[in-house]
Amino acid sequence: MVVALSALWLTLFNPRTEGGELLVVFRLLAGTGMITSLLLGSTAISRGDIARHRAWMTRAYALALGAGTQAFTLGIGETLLEPSDHSIALLQGAGWLINLAVAEWWIRRGSAIRSAPVVGAPR
């Protein structure tokens, strides 16, 4: 929660850097999404819903690791595109989007594996 709140604070109160207003919007969405995921995950575990808790915490973790993926999206993207505020914002947004897509795949893959019948298991 400290990471998400500090990200929102820095986004709102630090001077603007490259990436422009679009990046500000993406950062606000990512920070708010992380806070929401943490709150929903905490609510789920307090009700004993481990699967839902795991899913929401996976989403929060994916958003938190967005900066690591952004190192790749920016590195690759800036070699292919001419850097501008718009391209920088889109490349950084792609980092969060990639992480969330992988997290959703992982969450859904896990539930499919848990619900799949075991071959040779007694019925």
C-alpha positions as protocol buffer text, in pm:
chain_id: "A"
residue {
  index: 1
  type: MET
  ca { x: 0 y: 0 z: 0 }
}
residue {
  index: 2
  type: VAL
  ca { x: 292 y: 234 z: 74 }
}
residue {
  index: 3
  type: VAL
  ca { x: 429 y: 179 z: -276 }
}
residue {
  index: 4
  type: ALA
  ca { x: 94 y: 259 z: -440 }
}
residue {
  index: 5
  type: LEU
  ca { x: 29 y: 565 z: -225 }
}
residue {
  index: 6
  type: SER
  ca { x: 379 y: 701 z: -277 }
}
residue {
  index: 7
  type: ALA
  ca { x: 344 y: 648 z: -653 }
}
residue {
  index: 8
  type: LEU
  ca { x: 24 y: 851 z: -653 }
}
residue {
  index: 9
  type: TRP
  ca { x: 185 y: 1120 z: -438 }
}
residue {
  index: 10
  type: LEU
  ca { x: 487 y: 1148 z: -666 }
}
residue {
  index: 11
  type: THR
  ca { x: 266 y: 1158 z: -975 }
}
residue {
  index: 12
  type: LEU
  ca { x: 50 y: 1437 z: -839 }
}
residue {
  index: 13
  type: PHE
  ca { x: 311 y: 1654 z: -666 }
}
residue {
  index: 14
  type: ASN
  ca { x: 638 y: 1615 z: -856 }
}
residue {
  index: 15
  type: PRO
  ca { x: 722 y: 1832 z: -1153 }
}
residue {
  index: 16
  type: ARG
  ca { x: 626 y: 1677 z: -1485 }
}
residue {
  index: 17
  type: THR
  ca { x: 885 y: 1472 z: -1668 }
}
residue {
  index: 18
  type: GLU
  ca { x: 890 y: 1325 z: -2015 }
}
residue {
  index: 19
  type: GLY
  ca { x: 579 y: 1132 z: -2104 }
}
residue {
  index: 20
  type: GLY
  ca { x: 338 y: 1423 z: -2070 }
}
residue {
  index: 21
  type: GLU
  ca { x: -16 y: 1420 z: -1942 }
}
residue {
  index: 22
  type: LEU
  ca { x: -94 y: 1079 z: -2090 }
}
residue {
  index: 23
  type: LEU
  ca { x: 173 y: 923 z: -1870 }
}
residue {
  index: 24
  type: VAL
  ca { x: 26 y: 1103 z: -1569 }
}
residue {
  index: 25
  type: VAL
  ca { x: -309 y: 940 z: -1646 }
}
residue {
  index: 26
  type: PHE
  ca { x: -146 y: 596 z: -1684 }
}
residue {
  index: 27
  type: ARG
  ca { x: 38 y: 639 z: -1352 }
}
residue {
  index: 28
  type: LEU
  ca { x: -281 y: 743 z: -1175 }
}
residue {
  index: 29
  type: LEU
  ca { x: -461 y: 441 z: -1320 }
}
residue {
  index: 30
  type: ALA
  ca { x: -182 y: 203 z: -1220 }
}
residue {
  index: 31
  type: GLY
  ca { x: -159 y: 341 z: -866 }
}
residue {
  index: 32
  type: THR
  ca { x: -534 y: 339 z: -818 }
}
residue {
  index: 33
  type: GLY
  ca { x: -554 y: -12 z: -963 }
}
residue {
  index: 34
  type: MET
  ca { x: -288 y: -130 z: -723 }
}
residue {
  index: 35
  type: ILE
  ca { x: -468 y: 20 z: -421 }
}
residue {
  index: 36
  type: THR
  ca { x: -798 y: -129 z: -537 }
}
residue {
  index: 37
  type: SER
  ca { x: -640 y: -472 z: -588 }
}
residue {
  index: 38
  type: LEU
  ca { x: -482 y: -463 z: -242 }
}
residue {
  index: 39
  type: LEU
  ca { x: -808 y: -361 z: -76 }
}
residue {
  index: 40
  type: LEU
  ca { x: -1010 y: -627 z: -261 }
}
residue {
  index: 41
  type: GLY
  ca { x: -745 y: -889 z: -182 }
}
residue {
  index: 42
  type: SER
  ca { x: -751 y: -796 z: 186 }
}
residue {
  index: 43
  type: THR
  ca { x: -1130 y: -810 z: 193 }
}
residue {
  index: 44
  type: ALA
  ca { x: -1127 y: -1152 z: 26 }
}
residue {
  index: 45
  type: ILE
  ca { x: -880 y: -1303 z: 274 }
}
residue {
  index: 46
  type: SER
  ca { x: -1074 y: -1162 z: 569 }
}
residue {
  index: 47
  type: ARG
  ca { x: -1373 y: -1362 z: 438 }
}
residue {
  index: 48
  type: GLY
  ca { x: -1157 y: -1672 z: 393 }
}
residue {
  index: 49
  type: ASP
  ca { x: -1172 y: -1662 z: 12 }
}
residue {
  index: 50
  type: ILE
  ca { x: -816 y: -1767 z: -65 }
}
residue {
  index: 51
  type: ALA
  ca { x: -860 y: -1802 z: -442 }
}
residue {
  index: 52
  type: ARG
  ca { x: -1001 y: -1450 z: -481 }
}
residue {
  index: 53
  type: HIS
  ca { x: -734 y: -1312 z: -245 }
}
residue {
  index: 54
  type: ARG
  ca { x: -462 y: -1476 z: -454 }
}
residue {
  index: 55
  type: ALA
  ca { x: -605 y: -1334 z: -776 }
}
residue {
  index: 56
  type: TRP
  ca { x: -625 y: -976 z: -647 }
}
residue {
  index: 57
  type: MET
  ca { x: -279 y: -988 z: -491 }
}
residue {
  index: 58
  type: THR
  ca { x: -138 y: -1123 z: -819 }
}
residue {
  index: 59
  type: ARG
  ca { x: -287 y: -823 z: -1000 }
}
residue {
  index: 60
  type: ALA
  ca { x: -140 y: -582 z: -742 }
}
residue {
  index: 61
  type: TYR
  ca { x: 201 y: -747 z: -775 }
}
residue {
  index: 62
  type: ALA
  ca { x: 184 y: -726 z: -1155 }
}
residue {
  index: 63
  type: LEU
  ca { x: 120 y: -352 z: -1134 }
}
residue {
  index: 64
  type: ALA
  ca { x: 401 y: -309 z: -882 }
}
residue {
  index: 65
  type: LEU
  ca { x: 645 y: -480 z: -1116 }
}
residue {
  index: 66
  type: GLY
  ca { x: 545 y: -258 z: -1407 }
}
residue {
  index: 67
  type: ALA
  ca { x: 867 y: -56 z: -1382 }
}
residue {
  index: 68
  type: GLY
  ca { x: 1074 y: -367 z: -1453 }
}
residue {
  index: 69
  type: THR
  ca { x: 878 y: -445 z: -1767 }
}
residue {
  index: 70
  type: GLN
  ca { x: 892 y: -79 z: -1869 }
}
residue {
  index: 71
  type: ALA
  ca { x: 1271 y: -107 z: -1887 }
}
residue {
  index: 72
  type: PHE
  ca { x: 1220 y: -353 z: -2173 }
}
residue {
  index: 73
  type: THR
  ca { x: 930 y: -177 z: -2344 }
}
residue {
  index: 74
  type: LEU
  ca { x: 1113 y: 157 z: -2337 }
}
residue {
  index: 75
  type: GLY
  ca { x: 1445 y: 4 z: -2439 }
}
residue {
  index: 76
  type: ILE
  ca { x: 1300 y: -182 z: -2734 }
}
residue {
  index: 77
  type: GLY
  ca { x: 1045 y: 83 z: -2826 }
}
residue {
  index: 78
  type: GLU
  ca { x: 1289 y: 372 z: -2828 }
}
residue {
  index: 79
  type: THR
  ca { x: 1513 y: 186 z: -3072 }
}
residue {
  index: 80
  type: LEU
  ca { x: 1217 y: 144 z: -3308 }
}
residue {
  index: 81
  type: LEU
  ca { x: 1035 y: 474 z: -3255 }
}
residue {
  index: 82
  type: GLU
  ca { x: 1150 y: 831 z: -3229 }
}
residue {
  index: 83
  type: PRO
  ca { x: 1111 y: 926 z: -2861 }
}
residue {
  index: 84
  type: SER
  ca { x: 830 y: 1171 z: -2790 }
}
residue {
  index: 85
  type: ASP
  ca { x: 603 y: 1231 z: -2491 }
}
residue {
  index: 86
  type: HIS
  ca { x: 333 y: 1025 z: -2661 }
}
residue {
  index: 87
  type: SER
  ca { x: 555 y: 726 z: -2746 }
}
residue {
  index: 88
  type: ILE
  ca { x: 716 y: 728 z: -2400 }
}
residue {
  index: 89
  type: ALA
  ca { x: 375 y: 726 z: -2233 }
}
residue {
  index: 90
  type: LEU
  ca { x: 249 y: 444 z: -2457 }
}
residue {
  index: 91
  type: LEU
  ca { x: 563 y: 236 z: -2401 }
}
residue {
  index: 92
  type: GLN
  ca { x: 539 y: 276 z: -2025 }
}
residue {
  index: 93
  type: GLY
  ca { x: 168 y: 197 z: -2036 }
}
residue {
  index: 94
  type: ALA
  ca { x: 255 y: -115 z: -2235 }
}
residue {
  index: 95
  type: GLY
  ca { x: 469 y: -233 z: -1943 }
}
residue {
  index: 96
  type: TRP
  ca { x: 172 y: -229 z: -1705 }
}
residue {
  index: 97
  type: LEU
  ca { x: -56 y: -378 z: -1969 }
}
residue {
  index: 98
  type: ILE
  ca { x: 182 y: -666 z: -2042 }
}
residue {
  index: 99
  type: ASN
  ca { x: 213 y: -743 z: -1670 }
}
residue {
  index: 100
  type: LEU
  ca { x: -163 y: -737 z: -1620 }
}
residue {
  index: 101
  type: ALA
  ca { x: -218 y: -960 z: -1924 }
}
residue {
  index: 102
  type: VAL
  ca { x: 32 y: -1216 z: -1794 }
}
residue {
  index: 103
  type: ALA
  ca { x: -123 y: -1198 z: -1446 }
}
residue {
  index: 104
  type: GLU
  ca { x: -473 y: -1258 z: -1585 }
}
residue {
  index: 105
  type: TRP
  ca { x: -346 y: -1549 z: -1793 }
}
residue {
  index: 106
  type: TRP
  ca { x: -178 y: -1693 z: -1483 }
}
residue {
  index: 107
  type: ILE
  ca { x: -489 y: -1650 z: -1268 }
}
residue {
  index: 108
  type: ARG
  ca { x: -717 y: -1813 z: -1526 }
}
residue {
  index: 109
  type: ARG
  ca { x: -465 y: -2088 z: -1603 }
}
residue {
  index: 110
  type: GLY
  ca { x: -446 y: -2175 z: -1235 }
}
residue {
  index: 111
  type: SER
  ca { x: -823 y: -2198 z: -1193 }
}
residue {
  index: 112
  type: ALA
  ca { x: -848 y: -2414 z: -1506 }
}
residue {
  index: 113
  type: ILE
  ca { x: -578 y: -2648 z: -1375 }
}
residue {
  index: 114
  type: ARG
  ca { x: -745 y: -2675 z: -1033 }
}
residue {
  index: 115
  type: SER
  ca { x: -1084 y: -2753 z: -1189 }
}
residue {
  index: 116
  type: ALA
  ca { x: -956 y: -3001 z: -1449 }
}
residue {
  index: 117
  type: PRO
  ca { x: -1022 y: -3367 z: -1374 }
}
residue {
  index: 118
  type: VAL
  ca { x: -721 y: -3575 z: -1284 }
}
residue {
  index: 119
  type: VAL
  ca { x: -660 y: -3856 z: -1532 }
}
residue {
  index: 120
  type: GLY
  ca { x: -697 y: -4196 z: -1369 }
}
residue {
  index: 121
  type: ALA
  ca { x: -848 y: -4053 z: -1048 }
}
residue {
  index: 122
  type: PRO
  ca { x: -1137 y: -4249 z: -896 }
}
residue {
  index: 123
  type: ARG
  ca { x: -1480 y: -4094 z: -955 }
}
